[in-house]
Amino acid sequence: MTLKKLFFFSLAAGIALSGCKSTGDVAKTAPGKKYSSSGKRELSEEERANLTYLFYNANKEKITGNIEKAADLFAQCIRIDGRNDASMYELAQIYTGRKKFNDALFFARSAAEINPQNNWYQLLLAELLQQAGKYNEAVTVYEKLTKENPERIDYYFNLANAYLFAGKTDEAIKVYDKLEEQTGVDKQIILQKEHLYLKLGKTDKAAAELEKLITSDPADMEAYALLVELYQVNNLKDKALETIKRMQQVNPDNPRVYLALAEYYRSIDENEKSFGELKKAFASQQLDSDIKLRVLTSYIKLAQSDSNMLDQSLELSKVMSETHPSEALAHAVYGDFLSIAKKYEEASKEYKAALAIDNKNENVWTQYLNDELILQHYDSLLKESEEALSLFPNDAPFYLFNGIAKAQKKQYEEAVKILLSGSKLVIDDDLTLRDFYSQLGDCYHELKNNEESDKYYEKALAIDPKNSFVLNNYSYYLSVRGEKLEKAETMSKLSNELTPNQASFQDTYAWILYKEGKFNDAKEWLEKAMTNGGDKNGTILEHYGDVLFKLGQTEKAIDFWNKAKAAGEASDLLDKKISEKKLYE
C-alpha cells in the first residue's frame, strides 16, 4: 500500500489528531477504539507516547540529512494519527525538496485544511499551488493571509506576485496601492508599479509613479534618471530633455546628468556631444564604477568590429582606470580593450596593475598570461603562471600556460609533467584539452619520444580534426623523421587550405614534398612562403637553398644558404653546407 493510499484510508476511517493532539471527527466507530462524547477519536497513552517518539526522531533524521529515513518516520506518524498536520507539513517540505510537487501539494493542502490558522502551512500551500500553475487558488490563499494578517507587509508582496502569475496586473497594482497606504512612498513599490504600468502601456501613469519619488526626495537623481529613461524609451524626447533640465537645476555637476545628456544626444544623432557627456560622467568619482562598467560592456561587441567604437571604448576605459586607480576592475577592463586593440604591451601592464591590487581574479590572470604568451615573454610567463598555479591549483589553463613556458625554455621533461597534470583537470572543455594534447605532442617530439608525440597529436586531432596548427606541426615532425610522408602531405595540404598564405605552413608542405623527391613542387611552395614573409626566415631560406641544390643550381643554393645564415634560426649544418658547398641533411 502506498503512503498516499494509506493516508486516504486513514482519513476515511476518521482517525484524527493535530500535531500530537486528537482533533478530528469520525463517521463511525471502530472496534476497540475510544471516542469522546463529541465523536472525536482519542489516542491511547501508548499511541501518544509512540507518536511523540516517532515525530522527535523524524525531525532528528531530517536535521542530520537522512531525508529518506525522516520521510518514513513522518509517514509512520500519519499511520498512527491520520490528521497529524505537522507530519503532513514536514512531508510536503521533503517532497518539495525532491521536486515531487504533486505529492508535496497533496500533503500541504491536507495540512492546511486540518489546521487553517497555521500561516506556515498556508504559505507552503500557496507556493506549491503557483508551482502547479493553479494561480487563482494561490491568490485565494494569499488573500486570506493578508486579511487575517494586515500588518504583514511580505504577505501583500506575495499576493501581488500571485496576481501577476494569474495575469491580473490591475489587481496587483491595487495591492501595491494598499501597501503604499501603509508604508508611504517606497522606492521598491513605486518601481514595481512603474514597471506594471509600462507593461499595460500606461506611460503617463508610470511617469506619475516616478514623479512621486521625485516629490518625496527632490535630490534623488536616480529618480530623475529613471524618468528620463522612461521618456527616452518611449520616444518622448522633449519630455526627456525637460526632465534633464530639472536635474541640472538640482545638481548640475551630478554625473547622472551627464549620462542622461549623453543618451539624449545619442537619440538625436549628435554623437560627438553624446560622447563628450559620457567622458564627463566617466571622469567623475561620484559615479559608481559598476555603472561605468555596464556602459563599457555595451561597447565590447561594437569595439570588435568598429574602429571608432574601439577608440571610444579605449578612451573611456582609460579615463575610468585613471579616475579609480585603486580599483582592480578598472585596470582590468582597460586591459581588455587594449587587448582587443592588439596593444598587448599596454594591456599587460594594466592587467599587472589590477593583479597588484587584487590577485584573486582568475579571469584577469588568464588574460594577463595570454597576453604574455602573445608577446613571447616566456620568462615572465613561466614566473607568473607559477604564481597563478599557487593561487588556483585546480585551474587547468594555468597548467597549460606553465607548460608552454617550460617548453619554450626547453625544459621539456618538466613541461610534460605539468601538462599531463593539467590535462587531468580539464572538465567539459574539449578545446582546452586539445591544446594540452597539442603541446604534449610538441614536447614529446623534442624529447625524441616519437610514439608518445604521435599519440598526443592524434588525440588532439580526434577532438579538432581541422586545427591547422596541429596539422602543420604533426606533419612537419613526420617529415623531419621521414615517416608516413603520404599522411604528412595530406595533413599539411589541409592545413594550407584551412589557413592560406601562412609562410610556415607553406614551408612545411614544401619540405614534405622535398622529402618525397618532388623538388620542383617543393621549390614552388617555398617561393609562395617567401612572398608571404618567409624571405626573412632562416629556416625557409635554408630549405630553399637545399631544394636549389637538389635541382643542380649549386651557386644559387649557396647564395640562399648565406642569406639564411644572415637571417638566423637556421640548422646546425648550415655552416658546413656553406664551407664545403655540399648538401648535408
N, C-alpha and C positions, 0 to 999 in steps of 0.2 A: 504494500500500500504506500503510495507516495505521500510526502508531507502535506501537500495541498489537499489531497483526498481525505487524509486523516483529519485535517483541520475542518473540512466541511462536515465530516461526520460528527466532530466534537461540537460544532455549533448546532447542528440539527438535534443533538442529544440535549442541548441546553445547559452544558456544563459551563459555569461562569465564575470569573474572578478578574479583578483589575489589579495589575502588579502582582501582589501576593494576597489580595483580598477578594472574597466572593461577592459579585455584584449583579450577575445576570439572572434573567427569568428563565424558567423551564416550561416546556409544553406538557411534559408528563413526567412522572416519577419513574425511577429505575430501581430494580430490586437491590436492597442492601444499602441504598444511598439515603442520606438525611437531608431534609429540606426545611427551610424556615417557614413560618406561617404565611409569608408573602410569596412563597413559591421559589425562593432563591436557594440554589444549592449551597450547602455549607461544606467546606473541606474539613476532613478529619484532621486531628492533630498530626497524625503521621504524614498525611498529604501536605500539610502546611510546612512541616519540617523538611520534607523531601524537596518541595518546590523552592524553598529558601536556599537550600544547599545547592540545588542544580543551578539556580539563577546566579548565585555567587560564583560558582565555578565557571559558568558560561562567560561571565564578564572577565574573569581572570584569564581564561584562554584567549579571549578577544584581545586583551591588553598585551599579552605576550606574543601575539601574532599567529596563534593557532586557530585560524578562522574556521577551518572545516570542523574542528572539534567544538568550537563555540557554537556554530550553527546547529550541530547535532544536539547540544545541551539545551539551547533555546527551544528547539523543537520538542524536546522531552518535557520542558516546562509547559508547553501548549497541550501536550497529551494529558498532563495532569489537570490543567485548567484551560479549557477551550476559549476563555475570554481574557487571557493574560496579555493585556495590551502592551506591557513593557517588553515582553519577549517578541511580540509581533513587530514592534518598532525596531528592535535590535536586528531581527531577521531582514526587515526591509532595508536597513542600512547595509547589512552584509551583502544582500543581493544587488544593491545599487553599486557597491564596490566591485562586484563581479560583472557588472554591466548586464545583469539579467533583470531588465527593467520591468518586464511583465510580472515576474514573481515579486519584485520589490513593491510594485504598485499594489498588488493584491494584499500584501501584509500591511503596507502603510495605510491603505484605505480601511482595513479591518481595525487597526489600532485607533485610527481617528474616529471611527464610528462608535467604538466602545467607550472611548474617553475623549469626547469632542472639546473639552476645555483645555486639553494639553496643547499648547501652541507649537511645541516641537513636532508633535505628530502632524499637525496641520501644515506646517512649513514643508516638511518632507513630502507629504501628500501632494501639495501644490507643485513642488519641484518635479516630482515624478509624473504628474499629470501633464505638465508642459513637455517633459521629455517624450511622453507618449503622443503628443500632438493634441491633447484634449484641453485646448486653451480656454474655452468657455468655462469648463469645470474648474480650472485653476483660478480663473477670475472670481468665481463664486467663493472659493476658499479664502482668497486674499481679501475680498470684500468683507467677509465675516471677521477676519482677523483685524482689519482696520477699524471696523465698527466696534469691536469689543476692546480694542487697544488703541484708542485715538492718540495716545501720547507716543506711540512707536513710529517714529519717522521712517525707519527702514521698511516697515510693512507697506507704507504708501509707495515707496520706490518699487517694491515687489509688485504691488497692484498695477502701477503704471506700466511696468515691463510686461506683465501678463496681458494687459490690454493691447500693448503693441504686438505681442505674439499672436493675439487673436485678430489683429488687423483693425483694431478700433483706436485709431490715432486721436480722434477728437476726445474720446473718453479718457485717454491717457493724459492729454493736456489738462482736462478738468481736474484730474488727480493732482497734477503738478500745481495747479492753481490753489487747491486746498492746502497743499504743502506750503506754498508761498504765504498763505494766510497765517500759518503757524510760525514759520521761520523768518519771515521778512524776505527782503531781496537776497537771494542766494545765487552765487555765480553758477554753481553746478546745475541748479534747477532752471535758471534763465537760459543757459546754453542748450540744455536739453529741449526746452520749449522752442527756442530759435530753430534748432535742427528739425523739430517736428513740423513747425510752420512752413519751413522751406520744403519739406517733404510733401506738404499739402499744396505747395505752390503759392502760399500766402506770404509773399516777400514783405509786404508792409507790416504785417503782424510780427514777423521775425525781426525786422528792424526795430519795431516798438519795444520788443523784449531787450534788445541791446541798449536802447535808449534808457531803459530802467537802470541798467548797470551804470551808465554814464551819470545819470541823475544821482544815484546813490553814492557815487565816488567820482566826481568830475576830473580827478587827477589820474584815473585809471587809464593809462594809454593803451593797454591791451584791449579794453572795451572799444575804444575808438578804432583801433586797428582791425578788430573783428567786423565792425560796422563798415569800414572802408572795403574790406574783403568781400563782404556780402554784396555791396553795391557794384564792385568790380565784376564779380562772378555773374551778376545778373545784368551786366552791361548798362548800369546806371552811372555813367562816368561823371555827369555833373554833380550828382549827389555824393559820389566818392570824393571829388575834389572839394566840395563844400565841407565834408567831414574832416578832410586833411587840414583845411584852413582852421577849423575849430581846434584841431590838435596843436597846430602851430601857435595859436593864441594861448593855449595852456602851457606848453613846453616846447618852444621852437627847436631846441637842440637835442630833443629826445631822439634816439636812433630809430625808434619806430616810425617817426615822422619821415625820416629818410627812406626807410623801407617802403612805406606807403606811397611816397612820391615816386620811388623807383618803379613800383608796379604800375602806378598811374601813367607815367611817361611811356613805359613799355606798351601799355594798352593803346596808346595813341601814336605808336611808332616813332617816338622821339627817343631812339635807343641811346644816343650819346648822353642825353640828360639823365636817362634811366641809370646808366652805368655810373655816372658821376654821383648820383644819390646813393647808389649801392656802395660805392667806395667810402662815402662819408659814414654810412652805417657800420661798415667793417672796421673803420678806424676808431670807432667808439668803444671804450672799455665798458660802457653801460650795457651794451648789447651782449647777451649771453653767447658764449662760443657755440653752444648747441644750435642756436638759431642760425648762426653763420654756417655751421656745418650742414644744416638742412638746405640752405641756399646752394652751397658748393656741390652737394650731392646731385642737385638737378643739372649741374654743369658736366658731370662725368661723361655721360654718353655723347653729349654735343661736342665736348672737347676732343674726343677721339676722332671726330670726322670733320670738324670745322676749326680751321686755324684761328679765326677771330675769337671764337668761344674759348679756345685753348689759351689765347693771350689774356683774355679777361679772367679766366679761372686762375691763371698763374699770378696775375696782379692781385686779385682778391685774396688768394691763399697766402701770398707773401705778406699782405697787409695784416691778415689775421695772425700769422706767426709773429709779426713784429709787435702787434697790439697785445698778444697773450704769450709773451716769451717764456713764461714758466709753465705753460700747458703743453704736455707731450703731444696731445692730439693735434694741436695747431701746427706743430712742426711736421708731424707725420702726414697730415693732409697736404701741406705744401710739397712734401717729398713725393706724394702720389702724383700730383700734377706735373712736377718736374720729371718724373719717370715717364709719364705719358708723352711729354715733350722730348723724351730721349736725352734729357740733360742729367745723365746718370751721376756725374761727379757732384753736382749741386744737390741732387736728390739724396745721395748717400750721406752727405753732411747733415741734411735735415733729419734723416732717419736716425743718425747717430745722436743728434741733439735730443730727439724725442726719447731715445733709449736711455740717455744720461739722466733724464727726468723720471722716467718710468720704464724699467726694463722687463715688466711683466706682460707686455702685449705681444702675443705670438705673431699676429699679422704684421706688425711693424718689423719684427725680427726677420720674418720671411721676405718682406720687400727689401729690407736693407741687404740681406745676404744675396738676394737675387741680383741687385744692382752691383754688388761687389764682384759677383761672378761675371756679369756682363763686362765690367771694367777690367776683368782679369787680374784683380787684386788678390792673388792667391794666398799671399802671406796673411793678409787681413782676413780673408775668407776662412782660412784654417783656424786662426785665433778666435775670431768672433763666433764661428759655428760651434766651437768647443764650449764657449760661454753659454750659447743658446741651449746646447745639449745639457749643460749642468742645470739650467733652469727648467727645461722641458724634456726630461729623459724619455718620455713616451711619444714624442712627436717625430714621426718618420722623416719629414722633409729636412730636418736639421741633420739627420744622419746622412742624407743624400748630399747636402752641401759640404759636410765634413769629408765625406768620401771623395767627392770631386776634387776638393782642395788637396787632399793627401795624394791623389793620383797625379795632379798637376805638379806636386812637389816630388814626384817619383817615389813616393812611399807606398808602393803598390800592395805589399802584403798587409800593411795597416789599413789601406783603403778597402781591400777585400773584406777584412774583418768587420769594419764599421758598416759597409754596405750590406753585408749579409745580415747583420744585427738589425739594421733599419728596415730591411725588406720584410722582416717578420712582423713589423709593427703596422704595416700598411693594411688598412681595412676599407673595403669598398672604394678603392681608388686605383683603377687599372692603369691610368696614365702615369701616376707616380711609380707604380710597380714596374711599368715598362722602363722608366728612366733608371731605376735601380738595376734592372737586368742589363740594360744597355751599358751602363758604367762597369758592371761586373764583367761583361764581355770584353770591354776595353782593357781592364786591369789584368784579367787572366791572359790576354794576348801578350801584354808586356812581361808577364811572368813566364811566358812560353808554355803555358798550360792550355794547349790548343783545344783539347777535348772540352774543358770547362768553358773556355771562351765561346766556342761554337754553341754549347748548350744554352748559355745565357742569351746569346744573340737570337737563337731560335725561340726562346721563351718570350723575349721582347717582341719579336715579330708575330708570335701567336696572339699577343694582345693587340698589336697595332701593325698589321701587315703592310701598311702603306706609309710607314715612317721613313722618310727619305734619308735621315741622318743615320739611323740604324742600318738601313740597306747599304748605304755608302761605306760605313766603317767595316761592316761584316764582309762585304765583297772585296774591299781593299786588302784586308788582312788575309783573306783567302788567296788573293793574287800574289801577295808578298811571299806566301808559303808555296805558291804554285799548285794549290789544291782546289779541286772542284771548280775549275775555271768556267765551265759552262754555266753552273749555277751562279757563280760570281758575276758573269756577264749579264745574266738575266736580271739579277738584283740591281746591278749598277745602272743598267739601261732604264729600269723602272724608276730609280731614284732621280735620274736626269729628266724623266718625263714629269715626275711629280714636282721637282724643283729645278726648272730650266735655268740656264745661264749662270750656274754656280760653278766657279772655276775648279774648286776642289773635287766636286762630283765628276766633272768632265775629265779631270786628271785621273781619277780612279778608273773610269771607263776606258780611257786611253791605255792605262797601264795593264789592265786585264787583256785588252786587245794585243798589246805588246807581248805579254806572256804567252798568248796563243799564236804568236808569229804573224799577226795581222798588222805589219808595220805601217803600211800606207794609211790604213784606217786609224791607227793609233796617232800618226802624225796629224791627221785631220782634226781629231778630237783635242789634241794638245794645243793646236792653233786656236781652236774655239776657246779653250781655257785661257790662253794668253790674251785674247781680245776681251775677256771678262775679268781682267786684273791679275791673271796668272803670270804676266810678264815681269812681275816684281817678286815672284815667289821662287825661292831657290830650288825647291823640290820639283816644281813643274818645269823650270828651265833645265834642270839636270835631266829629267825624263825626256825632254825634247831633244837634248843632245844625244842621249842614248839611242833614241829612235833614228836620228840622223846618221849615227854611226852604223846602225844595222842596215840602213839604206845606202851605205857606201859614201856618205858625204862627211868624210873624216874631218876636214878643216872646219867645216861649218859646225860640226859636233863639238869640236874643241872650243870654238868661239862661244857656244851656249854653255859649255861647262864653266868657262871663265865668268860668264855672266851669272851663273848660278852661285859661284864662289863669292862674287861681289854682293849678291843679294842675301846670302846666308841661308841657314836652315837646310843645307844640302846633306848628302850622305857622307859617311866617313871615308868612302872610297874615292871621293871626288878629286882630291889632290893627286892620288895615284893615277887616275884616268888622265888628268891634265899633263902630268910629268912624263908619263910613258906613252901618251897618245894612244891608249888602248882602252877597250871597254871591260870593266870589271863589274860583276854582279854578285 
